[in-house]
Amino acid sequence: MKPIINELKGTGVAIVTPFSANKSIDFNALEKLIEYHITNGTNYLVVLGTTGETATLSDKERYQLLDFMIEKTNGRIPLVAGYGGNDTLHVLKAFKDYPTNAFTAILSVTPYYNKPNQAGLYAHYATLAENCDTPIILYNVPGRTGVNMSLETTLKLANNFEHIVAIKEASDDMDKCMNLVKHRPDNFLILSGDDNLILPQMACGMDGVISVIANAFPKTTSELVQLGLNGKFTEARKLHYNILPMIRLIFTEGNPVGIKACMAAQNLINNELRLPLVVSSNKLFNEITKEITLLDNLGVQA
């Protein structure tokens, strides 16, 4: 039977990587963000995800980030680290270059661009599982990777490998999500990867979210998810509809463009990204700023 990874239930935050004006990592801002999440009820932090602009970080910077997150969290909040790629052998090398045992789990995205078929996806994850003892969260996000891991492949991996313990499902496919919940093995967690679907997915029995919007609104997102876990959907619905317009806004010009604009408007970070990403349009920034004011008037807490 799979180990129960209770730390992965609830709200995980795919944390942004703050940059200074010269595009170097702003570690002072990152330390403040860590405290912000610990204070406001985030259940765990996910570093080196898509939202963290990992594709534009050097290996040296990635290891610096991991070192920093381990040091500054100091065991106060669980950490999940992104170990993924479209070269299976390169991911195996990353396991050796920076051992995974400091983390509650690793998050590993489906290989992108080279578009493996379902047999290739299974072989990729089977190889990772055979070479890593740390719990693994599968990550299916076909809108970014160009490949959609099927229900059958996911369940086969979940049943065949004890420490493949969860999936972050970001396919925007409610039918698939319901079947994952219905047919999963014991203690295999189904986590939302779509902020706009947190409420309906939790109503179907999913176990939480790895969220983007929670970078800016950790308290509200965590309350929403906890209400869903407790089956209090009437109360959760109010929070869902309060933040739904902001969720739509932050994805209008792509991620993390929108969430960084939102966090900059909240004075949490500088509005800096690395090319090929550029900052949001003035129009979107102004819309986000207005929505922050509306949420403040509604009494919505960060």
C-alpha positions in Angstrom: 0.0 0.0 0.0 1.2 3.5 -0.8 2.4 5.7 2.1 -0.1 8.4 3.0 1.4 11.7 2.1 -0.9 14.0 4.1 1.5 16.9 3.6 0.4 17.0 0.0 -3.2 17.5 0.7 -4.6 21.0 0.7 -2.9 24.0 -1.0 0.5 23.8 -2.6 1.9 27.0 -4.1 3.9 26.9 -7.3 6.1 29.7 -6.1 7.3 32.4 -8.4 11.0 33.2 -8.8 11.4 36.9 -8.0 14.0 38.8 -10.1 15.7 42.1 -9.5 15.9 44.8 -12.2 19.1 43.3 -13.5 17.3 39.9 -13.8 19.3 38.2 -11.1 17.3 36.2 -8.5 15.9 38.5 -5.8 16.6 36.3 -2.7 15.4 39.0 -0.3 12.0 39.1 -1.9 11.9 35.3 -2.0 12.6 35.1 1.7 9.7 37.5 2.3 7.4 35.3 0.2 8.4 32.2 2.2 7.3 34.0 5.4 4.2 35.3 3.7 3.1 31.7 2.8 3.9 30.3 6.2 1.9 33.0 7.9 -1.1 32.7 5.6 -1.8 29.0 5.7 -0.1 27.6 2.6 0.3 23.8 3.2 3.4 23.3 1.1 5.6 25.1 -1.4 6.6 23.9 -4.9 9.9 25.3 -6.2 11.2 25.0 -9.8 7.8 24.7 -11.4 6.5 26.4 -14.5 5.5 29.4 -12.5 9.0 29.7 -11.2 10.3 30.3 -14.8 12.6 27.3 -14.3 13.1 27.0 -18.1 15.2 30.2 -17.9 17.3 29.3 -14.9 20.8 27.8 -15.1 21.6 24.6 -13.3 23.6 26.6 -10.8 20.7 28.9 -10.1 18.4 26.0 -9.7 20.6 24.5 -7.0 21.0 27.9 -5.3 17.2 28.2 -5.2 16.9 24.7 -3.7 19.6 25.4 -1.1 17.9 28.7 -0.2 14.4 27.2 0.1 15.7 24.4 2.4 17.6 26.8 4.6 14.9 29.5 5.0 12.0 27.1 5.4 14.0 25.2 8.0 11.4 22.4 8.2 8.5 24.8 9.0 6.7 23.9 5.8 7.0 21.0 3.4 8.9 21.5 0.1 8.3 19.9 -3.3 10.9 20.4 -6.0 10.5 20.2 -9.7 12.6 17.5 -11.4 11.5 17.1 -14.9 12.5 17.4 -18.5 12.2 15.8 -22.0 15.5 13.8 -21.6 15.0 11.0 -19.1 18.8 10.5 -18.7 19.2 14.2 -17.9 16.6 13.9 -15.1 18.4 10.9 -13.7 21.6 13.0 -13.7 19.7 15.7 -11.8 18.9 13.2 -9.1 22.6 12.6 -8.6 23.6 16.3 -8.9 21.1 17.4 -6.2 19.7 14.4 -4.2 16.0 14.5 -3.7 15.8 13.3 -0.1 15.5 16.9 1.3 12.0 17.2 -0.2 8.6 15.8 0.8 8.1 14.9 -2.9 9.3 15.8 -6.3 7.0 17.1 -9.1 7.9 15.7 -12.5 6.2 17.1 -15.7 5.5 14.9 -18.7 8.3 15.2 -21.3 7.6 18.1 -23.6 8.3 18.9 -27.2 9.4 15.5 -28.3 5.8 14.2 -27.7 6.3 10.6 -26.5 3.4 8.2 -26.9 1.7 6.5 -23.9 4.3 3.7 -23.9 7.1 6.3 -23.8 5.4 8.2 -21.0 5.1 5.1 -18.9 8.7 4.0 -19.6 9.9 7.5 -18.7 8.2 7.6 -15.3 9.0 4.0 -14.6 12.6 4.8 -15.1 12.4 7.8 -12.7 10.6 5.7 -10.1 13.2 2.9 -10.3 16.0 5.4 -9.6 14.4 7.7 -7.0 13.1 6.8 -3.6 11.5 10.1 -2.9 7.7 10.3 -3.5 6.9 11.4 -7.0 4.0 13.6 -8.1 3.2 13.2 -11.8 2.4 16.4 -13.7 0.1 16.4 -16.7 -0.2 19.7 -18.4 -0.9 19.1 -22.1 -1.4 22.8 -22.9 2.3 23.3 -22.3 3.9 20.0 -23.1 2.0 18.9 -26.3 1.3 15.5 -24.8 -1.6 14.3 -22.7 -1.0 11.4 -20.3 -4.0 9.2 -20.5 -6.2 8.0 -17.7 -5.0 4.4 -18.3 -1.3 5.4 -18.2 -1.7 7.4 -15.0 -3.5 4.6 -13.2 -1.0 2.0 -14.4 1.8 4.1 -13.0 -0.1 4.7 -9.8 -0.8 1.0 -9.3 2.7 -0.3 -10.2 4.9 2.1 -8.2 4.5 2.6 -4.5 6.2 5.9 -4.3 4.3 7.5 -7.3 1.9 9.0 -4.8 0.0 11.8 -6.7 -0.8 13.6 -9.9 -1.1 17.3 -10.6 -3.8 17.1 -13.3 -3.9 20.3 -15.4 -5.7 19.0 -18.5 -8.9 21.0 -17.9 -10.8 17.7 -18.4 -13.4 17.1 -15.7 -14.4 13.7 -17.1 -10.9 12.5 -16.8 -10.5 14.0 -13.3 -13.7 12.2 -12.1 -12.4 8.9 -13.4 -9.0 9.4 -11.8 -10.8 9.9 -8.4 -13.1 6.9 -9.0 -10.4 4.4 -10.1 -7.3 5.5 -8.2 -5.6 3.1 -5.8 -5.6 3.8 -2.1 -3.7 6.8 -1.0 -3.0 8.1 -4.5 -3.8 11.8 -4.4 -5.4 13.8 -7.3 -4.4 17.4 -7.2 -5.8 20.2 -9.3 -3.6 22.1 -11.6 -6.3 24.5 -12.8 -7.1 27.3 -10.3 -10.5 28.1 -12.0 -11.6 24.5 -11.4 -10.6 24.1 -7.7 -14.1 24.1 -6.4 -15.8 21.7 -8.8 -12.8 19.4 -8.8 -12.8 19.2 -5.0 -16.5 18.6 -5.1 -15.7 15.5 -7.2 -13.3 14.2 -4.6 -9.9 15.7 -5.5 -7.4 16.3 -2.7 -6.2 19.9 -3.2 -4.4 22.1 -5.6 -0.9 23.2 -6.7 -1.9 26.7 -7.3 -0.7 29.9 -9.1 -3.3 32.3 -7.7 -2.2 31.4 -4.2 1.1 33.2 -4.8 -1.0 36.4 -4.4 -3.9 35.2 -2.3 -2.6 32.3 -0.1 -5.0 32.8 2.7 -8.2 32.9 0.6 -7.0 30.0 -1.6 -6.1 27.9 1.5 -9.5 28.6 3.1 -11.3 27.7 -0.1 -9.4 24.4 -0.4 -9.9 23.5 3.3 -13.6 24.2 3.1 -13.7 21.8 0.1 -11.8 19.1 2.0 -14.3 19.5 4.9 -17.3 19.2 2.5 -18.4 22.8 3.2 -19.2 23.8 -0.4 -21.7 26.5 0.3 -19.1 28.5 2.2 -16.4 27.5 -0.4 -18.6 28.7 -3.3 -18.5 32.3 -2.0 -14.7 32.4 -1.9 -14.5 30.7 -5.3 -16.7 33.3 -7.0 -14.9 36.1 -5.2 -11.5 35.2 -6.7 -12.6 33.7 -10.0 -12.3 37.1 -11.9 -8.8 37.5 -10.7 -7.9 33.9 -11.7 -9.1 34.7 -15.2 -7.1 37.9 -15.3 -3.8 36.4 -14.3 -3.9 33.9 -17.1 -5.0 36.4 -19.8 -1.4 37.0 -21.0 0.1 33.8 -19.8 1.7 32.5 -16.7 3.6 33.8 -14.7 3.2 37.1 -16.5 -0.2 37.7 -14.9 0.6 36.5 -11.4 3.8 38.6 -11.3 1.8 41.7 -12.3 -0.7 40.9 -9.5 2.1 40.4 -6.9 3.8 43.6 -8.1 0.6 45.5 -7.7 0.4 44.1 -4.1 4.1 45.3 -3.5 5.2 41.7 -2.9 7.8 41.6 -5.7 9.2 43.6 -8.6 7.4 43.1 -11.9 10.4 41.4 -13.6 10.5 38.4 -15.9 13.2 36.8 -18.0 13.0 36.7 -21.8 11.3 35.4 -23.7 8.6 36.4 -21.2 7.8 40.1 -20.9 5.8 42.1 -18.4 2.0 42.4 -18.8 0.4 45.1 -20.9 -0.6 48.3 -19.1 -4.2 47.4 -19.8 -4.0 44.1 -18.0 -2.0 45.6 -15.1 -4.6 48.3 -14.6 -7.4 45.7 -14.7 -5.6 43.6 -12.1 -5.1 46.6 -9.9 -8.8 47.5 -10.1 -9.7 43.9 -9.2 -7.4 44.0 -6.2 -9.3 47.0 -5.0 -12.6 45.3 -5.5 -11.4 42.2 -3.6 -10.2 44.5 -0.8 -13.7 46.1 -0.6 -15.2 42.6 -0.4 -13.0 41.9 2.5 -11.1 39.2 0.6 -7.8 38.6 2.5 -4.6 37.8 0.7 
